[in-house]
Amino acid sequence: MFYREAGDFKSSYQEDSQTFPIKFDRLRYYGVLIVAFGIVPLFINDYWASAVAVPFLIYAIAAIGLNILVGYAGLVSLGTGGFMAVGAYSVYKLMTAFPDISIFVHVILAGVVTAAVGVLFGLPSLRIKGFYLAVATLAAQFFLVWLFNKVPWFYNYSASGQITAPERTVFSVFVTGAQTSATAKYMFCLVILTLVALVARNLTRGTVGRKWMAIRDMDIAAEIIGVNPLTTKLSAFAVSSFFIGIAGALFFSVYLGAAEVGEAFGIQKSFLILFMVIIGGLGSIFGSFAGAAFLVLLPVFLKNVLVGALGWPTDLAAHIELMIVGGLIVVFLIAEPHGLAQLWRVAKEKLRLWPFPY
């Protein structure tokens, strides 16, 4: 069939160790990029941008960040919403304090600030792990939300306590504010997601990623063979928080435009992104994309089918969504802990051997 390794020869170590060693995988990857950058911007409108495309791109960045921490390093975190809030408030303060600097720089710097905060709250991971680390990161979630609510400096002493993103442009095109088009929002988030995915993919396949996985599999054995648990765990928190901070900055500035920390970055946000990682697949960059796509598309699908086509009440559709997500989490944790990514890998293996038995 069309998906075969036979005849796909490699003449160097670099060719054999590339991200997509099979030619068909590379062509599929280039095809996805062509569609994402060349075709979707021509047809996207405000509804599809706000309901599907932009949330998917931003949540995929956050899921990649959390997957690095939970899936690759084995460090459980329930503070994703709080770290997204750090990114959001950081980009807000940077945008208002330095209006002449590009928003792209602001978003990256917001990720750097979040990485520093993530390292600070990651220090307990040197002594505790598992359930106790999850509780520590959950405490970080509540502390950060409380901090942004109680200190007026973070929201520039606004009477309402709400932060609003000022208008900013990239190459004279608005990417934040009321004048921003659906195409501009989509392209700005897509470019950043592509860069994040490339960096994450190369990190997880290199020395740093191997250290993360060694700590995840057996930290004592990893330390015996020379892996420094201090730098490895803190680097996982730093990289994870950096990506999550970028996602929070984009979620506030590009997607929402205005936000209040308790509503936009509450504990529900932390659980939502954790569910994306569980359903998509732990320890997989593709799984982060798959989980984000599933949990973004599911409510849109149920709303259009159950509410729009069948006329069911909106609250009933919301409850059905919770039942489906909860059931899938239980099923995946029991039957397939590596999620949709593993199902995709199994399907590819069967394709490579078809029509012979597997």
C-alpha positions in Angstrom: 0.0 0.0 0.0 1.0 3.7 0.1 2.3 3.6 3.7 5.5 1.5 3.6 9.1 1.8 4.7 10.4 -0.4 1.9 12.6 1.6 -0.5 12.8 4.5 1.9 16.6 4.3 2.4 18.7 6.5 4.7 22.3 7.3 3.9 23.2 9.2 7.1 22.5 9.3 10.8 20.9 12.7 10.4 18.4 11.3 7.9 17.6 8.4 10.1 17.0 10.5 13.2 14.9 13.2 11.6 11.4 13.9 13.1 9.6 12.1 10.3 11.9 9.3 9.0 9.2 7.8 6.7 8.6 9.7 3.5 4.8 9.5 3.7 4.8 11.0 7.2 6.9 13.9 5.9 4.6 14.5 3.0 1.5 14.4 5.3 3.2 16.9 7.6 4.0 19.3 4.7 0.4 18.8 3.5 -1.0 19.8 6.9 1.2 22.9 6.9 0.1 23.9 3.4 -3.6 23.6 4.4 -3.1 25.4 7.7 -1.1 28.3 6.3 -2.3 28.5 2.7 -6.0 27.3 2.5 -7.7 27.8 5.9 -6.9 31.6 6.1 -8.8 32.1 2.8 -12.0 30.6 4.1 -12.0 31.2 7.9 -14.7 33.6 9.3 -15.4 35.1 12.7 -17.5 32.1 13.9 -15.0 29.4 13.1 -12.1 31.5 14.4 -13.7 32.2 17.7 -15.4 28.8 18.2 -12.8 26.3 16.8 -9.6 27.5 15.3 -8.2 30.1 17.7 -9.2 28.1 20.9 -7.7 24.9 19.4 -4.4 26.6 18.6 -4.1 28.2 22.1 -5.1 25.1 24.0 -2.7 23.0 21.9 0.1 25.2 23.1 -1.0 24.8 26.8 -1.5 21.1 26.3 2.1 20.7 24.9 3.4 22.6 27.9 1.5 20.5 30.4 2.4 17.3 28.5 6.1 18.1 28.9 5.7 18.3 32.7 3.2 15.4 33.2 3.8 13.1 30.3 7.6 13.4 29.7 8.9 14.3 33.2 6.2 12.5 35.2 5.5 15.5 37.5 1.8 16.0 38.1 0.5 19.5 38.0 -3.0 21.0 38.7 -1.9 24.6 38.5 -2.1 25.2 34.7 -4.9 27.8 35.0 -2.8 29.8 37.5 0.3 29.7 35.2 -1.9 30.8 32.3 -3.0 33.7 34.4 0.6 34.7 35.0 1.1 34.8 31.2 -2.0 36.8 30.8 -1.2 39.4 33.4 2.4 39.6 32.3 1.6 40.3 28.7 -1.0 42.9 29.9 1.6 44.7 32.1 4.1 44.6 29.2 1.7 45.9 26.6 0.6 48.8 28.8 4.2 49.7 30.0 6.0 49.3 26.6 3.4 50.1 23.9 6.1 50.5 21.2 7.4 47.0 21.4 6.0 44.3 19.2 3.3 42.1 20.8 5.3 39.0 19.6 8.1 40.1 22.0 5.5 40.7 24.7 4.1 37.2 24.4 7.6 35.6 24.5 8.6 37.7 27.6 5.3 36.7 29.2 6.4 33.1 28.7 9.7 33.9 30.3 8.1 35.5 33.4 5.8 32.4 33.7 8.8 30.1 33.4 10.4 31.9 36.4 7.2 31.6 38.4 7.0 27.9 37.4 10.5 27.2 38.6 9.6 28.9 42.0 6.6 26.7 42.5 8.5 23.7 41.1 11.0 23.7 43.9 8.8 21.4 46.1 9.1 18.7 43.4 12.7 18.1 44.6 11.2 16.7 47.9 7.7 15.5 47.0 6.0 13.8 44.1 2.8 12.2 43.1 -0.3 13.2 45.0 1.6 15.6 47.2 3.1 17.5 44.3 -0.4 17.7 42.7 -1.7 19.3 45.9 1.3 21.7 45.9 0.5 22.9 42.4 -3.2 23.1 43.2 -2.2 25.5 46.0 -0.2 27.5 43.5 -3.4 27.7 41.3 -5.4 29.2 44.2 -2.6 31.5 45.4 -2.0 33.0 42.0 -5.7 33.6 41.4 -6.0 35.2 44.8 -2.9 37.3 44.2 -4.1 38.8 40.9 -7.5 39.5 42.4 -6.2 41.2 45.6 -3.2 43.3 44.3 -4.5 46.3 42.2 -1.2 46.9 40.6 -1.6 43.8 38.4 -4.8 45.2 36.8 -3.5 48.8 36.8 -5.9 49.9 39.6 -9.0 49.4 37.4 -12.2 49.9 39.3 -13.8 46.7 37.9 -10.7 44.5 38.4 -10.8 43.5 34.8 -7.9 43.7 32.3 -8.4 44.7 28.7 -5.9 44.2 25.9 -4.9 47.4 24.0 -4.8 47.3 20.3 -1.5 46.1 18.8 -0.4 45.3 15.3 2.1 43.0 13.6 3.3 44.2 10.2 0.6 46.9 10.3 -2.1 44.3 10.8 -4.2 44.3 14.0 -3.9 41.1 16.1 -5.5 42.4 19.2 -8.4 44.8 19.8 -11.8 45.3 18.2 -10.4 45.8 14.7 -8.7 42.4 14.5 -9.9 40.1 11.7 -10.4 36.4 12.1 -7.6 35.7 9.7 -5.1 37.8 11.7 -6.0 36.1 15.0 -5.7 32.7 13.4 -2.4 33.3 11.6 -0.7 34.9 14.7 -1.6 32.0 16.9 -0.7 29.5 14.2 2.8 30.9 13.8 3.4 30.7 17.5 2.0 27.2 17.8 4.2 26.0 14.9 7.3 27.4 16.6 6.3 26.0 20.0 5.7 22.5 18.5 9.0 22.5 16.7 10.9 23.5 19.9 9.0 21.0 22.0 9.6 18.2 19.5 13.3 18.8 19.3 13.6 19.1 23.1 11.8 15.9 23.8 13.9 14.0 21.3 17.2 15.3 22.6 19.3 15.0 25.7 17.0 17.2 27.8 13.9 15.0 26.9 15.8 11.8 27.7 16.7 13.2 31.1 13.0 14.1 31.7 11.9 10.5 30.7 14.6 9.0 32.9 13.4 10.9 35.9 9.8 9.9 35.0 10.6 6.2 34.7 12.7 5.9 37.9 14.3 8.9 39.5 16.7 7.0 41.8 18.1 5.0 38.8 18.4 8.2 36.8 20.3 9.9 39.5 22.7 6.9 39.8 23.5 7.1 36.0 24.3 10.8 36.3 21.1 12.6 35.7 20.8 15.6 38.0 17.3 15.6 39.5 17.5 19.3 40.5 18.2 20.7 37.1 16.1 18.2 35.3 12.9 18.7 37.3 13.3 22.5 37.3 14.0 22.6 33.6 10.8 20.6 33.0 8.8 23.1 35.1 10.5 26.0 33.3 9.9 24.8 29.8 6.3 23.7 30.6 5.5 27.0 32.3 7.1 28.9 29.4 4.7 27.3 26.9 1.7 27.6 29.3 2.5 31.3 29.8 2.5 31.9 26.1 -0.9 30.2 25.9 -2.2 32.4 28.7 -0.9 35.5 27.0 -2.6 34.6 23.7 -5.8 33.5 25.4 -6.1 36.9 27.0 -4.8 39.3 24.4 -5.9 37.6 21.1 -8.8 35.4 22.0 -10.7 37.1 24.9 -9.5 40.7 24.6 -10.7 41.3 28.2 -10.6 38.9 31.2 -11.1 38.6 34.9 -8.8 36.1 36.5 -11.3 34.1 38.5 -13.6 33.5 35.6 -11.0 33.0 32.8 -8.3 31.1 34.6 -10.0 29.3 37.4 -9.5 25.7 38.5 -11.8 24.5 35.6 -9.1 25.7 33.1 -6.5 23.5 34.8 -8.7 20.4 34.7 -9.7 21.1 31.1 -6.1 21.1 29.9 -5.2 18.1 32.0 -8.1 16.2 30.4 -6.7 17.2 27.0 -3.4 15.6 27.9 -5.0 12.5 29.3 -7.4 11.9 26.3 -4.8 12.9 23.7 -2.0 10.8 25.2 0.7 11.3 27.9 4.2 11.8 26.5 3.2 12.7 23.0 3.3 16.0 21.1 0.7 14.6 18.7 -1.4 13.6 21.6 -1.5 17.2 22.8 -2.9 18.3 19.4 -5.4 15.4 19.4 -6.7 16.1 22.9 -7.0 19.8 22.3 -8.9 19.2 19.0 -11.2 16.7 20.6 -12.2 18.9 23.6 -12.6 22.0 21.5 -14.7 20.3 18.8 -16.9 18.2 21.1 -18.9 21.1 22.6 -19.3 22.7 19.1 -20.5 19.3 17.7 -23.0 18.7 20.5 -24.3 22.3 20.3 -24.9 22.1 16.6 -26.4 18.6 16.6 -28.3 18.3 19.9 -29.3 22.0 20.3 -29.4 23.2 16.7 -30.7 20.2 14.9 -32.7 18.3 17.5 -33.8 21.2 19.6 -32.5 19.8 23.0 -32.0 22.3 25.9 -28.6 23.8 26.1 -28.0 22.7 29.7 -28.8 19.1 28.8 -26.2 19.3 26.0 -23.6 20.7 28.5 -24.4 17.8 30.9 -24.0 15.2 28.1 -20.6 16.8 27.3 -19.4 16.3 30.8 -20.7 12.7 30.8 -18.8 12.0 27.6 -15.6 13.6 28.8 -15.7 11.9 32.1 -16.5 8.5 30.6 -13.7 8.8 28.1 -11.2 9.7 30.8 -12.1 6.6 32.8 -11.9 4.4 29.6 -8.6 5.8 28.5 -7.0 5.5 32.0 -8.1 1.9 32.2 -7.9 0.6 28.6 -5.4 2.9 26.9 -3.3 5.1 29.2 -1.5 6.6 26.2 -4.7 8.0 24.7 -5.5 8.9 21.1 -1.9 9.1 20.2 -1.4 5.4 20.9 -4.5 4.5 18.9 -3.0 6.5 16.0 0.3 4.6 16.4 -1.4 1.3 16.4 -3.4 2.2 13.3 -0.2 3.2 11.5 1.5 -0.1 12.4 -1.4 -2.0 11.0 -1.3 0.0 7.8 2.4 -0.7 7.4 1.7 -4.5 7.5 -1.6 -4.6 5.7 -3.0 -7.0 4.3 -0.9 -9.4 6.4 -2.0 -10.2 10.0 -0.7 -8.2 12.8 
